[in-house]
Amino acid sequence: MKVKRILSIVIVALIIELLVFNFFNVIHLLDKGLEKNKEYTLEQMEIMNWERSGNDIISGLDPMIIVDDVATVVKEINIECEVNNVIPYIDVFYTNNTYDQFNGELLIHHKQPTNTTATIKINQYVKDLRIDLGDEAGLKLSNIKVIINPTKIDFSLSRVIAMILIYFASIGLFYLQKNPEYKIK
């Protein structure tokens, strides 16, 4: 009896972990029409206004990184980069079936400064991407990775254990509690 009860508590904690703490990631994974975790590295991208310096590239004025042939619905993109300075902002231009060239109509301006990772939501069909890492010259880029529709389950064993411990602690506290004796006659 106790083994079944403990097993059911563990299963409930696992279900809560997956369906509550990872709800949007699970929904994202179950979406069949959405291409997930499509990854582009610097070798797969076209660079403009950048100069090669060994393994790094250094930006000139108005540096651009172009990702061709994305051709999918993009909910969000994750830009992971290794740079020497903080990037003040990131502009993401994209093309779709209506616009074949990059212009201000299809622009997302990400204002949060970063030097490692930026997540940008698009929620549209995208043919090509253009990423501008600020406009200043002298930005040294060691590596960049663009992930289209990043999806992963963030499973935390410590949260599962915490839920199980909280359950048993609350059950223990209820066992300690005594029923009040009302002296009503």
ChimeraX attribute file (.defattr): number of C-alpha atoms within 10 A of each C-alpha:
attribute: neighborCount
match mode: 1-to-1
recipient: residues
	/A:1	6
	/A:2	7
	/A:3	8
	/A:4	9
	/A:5	10
	/A:6	13
	/A:7	12
	/A:8	12
	/A:9	16
	/A:10	16
	/A:11	14
	/A:12	15
	/A:13	20
	/A:14	20
	/A:15	14
	/A:16	16
	/A:17	20
	/A:18	19
	/A:19	14
	/A:20	11
	/A:21	16
	/A:22	17
	/A:23	14
	/A:24	15
	/A:25	17
	/A:26	17
	/A:27	12
	/A:28	19
	/A:29	17
	/A:30	10
	/A:31	11
	/A:32	9
	/A:33	8
	/A:34	14
	/A:35	18
	/A:36	20
	/A:37	15
	/A:38	14
	/A:39	15
	/A:40	17
	/A:41	13
	/A:42	17
	/A:43	10
	/A:44	12
	/A:45	17
	/A:46	12
	/A:47	18
	/A:48	15
	/A:49	14
	/A:50	21
	/A:51	15
	/A:52	11
	/A:53	11
	/A:54	7
	/A:55	8
	/A:56	14
	/A:57	19
	/A:58	18
	/A:59	22
	/A:60	17
	/A:61	14
	/A:62	14
	/A:63	21
	/A:64	21
	/A:65	19
	/A:66	19
	/A:67	20
	/A:68	17
	/A:69	10
	/A:70	18
	/A:71	15
	/A:72	19
	/A:73	19
	/A:74	20
	/A:75	19
	/A:76	17
	/A:77	21
	/A:78	18
	/A:79	19
	/A:80	18
	/A:81	20
	/A:82	16
	/A:83	19
	/A:84	13
	/A:85	13
	/A:86	14
	/A:87	20
	/A:88	15
	/A:89	17
	/A:90	21
	/A:91	18
	/A:92	23
	/A:93	21
	/A:94	28
	/A:95	23
	/A:96	19
	/A:97	9
	/A:98	6
	/A:99	12
	/A:100	11
	/A:101	12
	/A:102	16
	/A:103	11
	/A:104	10
	/A:105	10
	/A:106	16
	/A:107	17
	/A:108	16
	/A:109	12
	/A:110	17
	/A:111	12
	/A:112	10
	/A:113	14
	/A:114	18
	/A:115	15
	/A:116	14
	/A:117	15
	/A:118	17
	/A:119	15
	/A:120	19
	/A:121	13
	/A:122	18
	/A:123	12
	/A:124	15
	/A:125	16
	/A:126	21
	/A:127	19
	/A:128	19
	/A:129	21
	/A:130	20
	/A:131	20
	/A:132	19
	/A:133	23
	/A:134	20
	/A:135	18
	/A:136	13
	/A:137	14
	/A:138	16
	/A:139	21
	/A:140	19
	/A:141	22
	/A:142	16
	/A:143	15
	/A:144	19
	/A:145	18
	/A:146	23
	/A:147	19
	/A:148	22
	/A:149	26
	/A:150	20
	/A:151	18
	/A:152	14
	/A:153	15
	/A:154	12
	/A:155	13
	/A:156	13
	/A:157	12
	/A:158	9
	/A:159	15
	/A:160	20
	/A:161	14
	/A:162	13
	/A:163	19
	/A:164	18
	/A:165	12
	/A:166	12
	/A:167	14
	/A:168	14
	/A:169	12
	/A:170	11
	/A:171	11
	/A:172	11
	/A:173	10
	/A:174	10
	/A:175	9
	/A:176	9
	/A:177	8
	/A:178	7
	/A:179	6
	/A:180	6
	/A:181	6
	/A:182	6
	/A:183	5
	/A:184	4
	/A:185	3
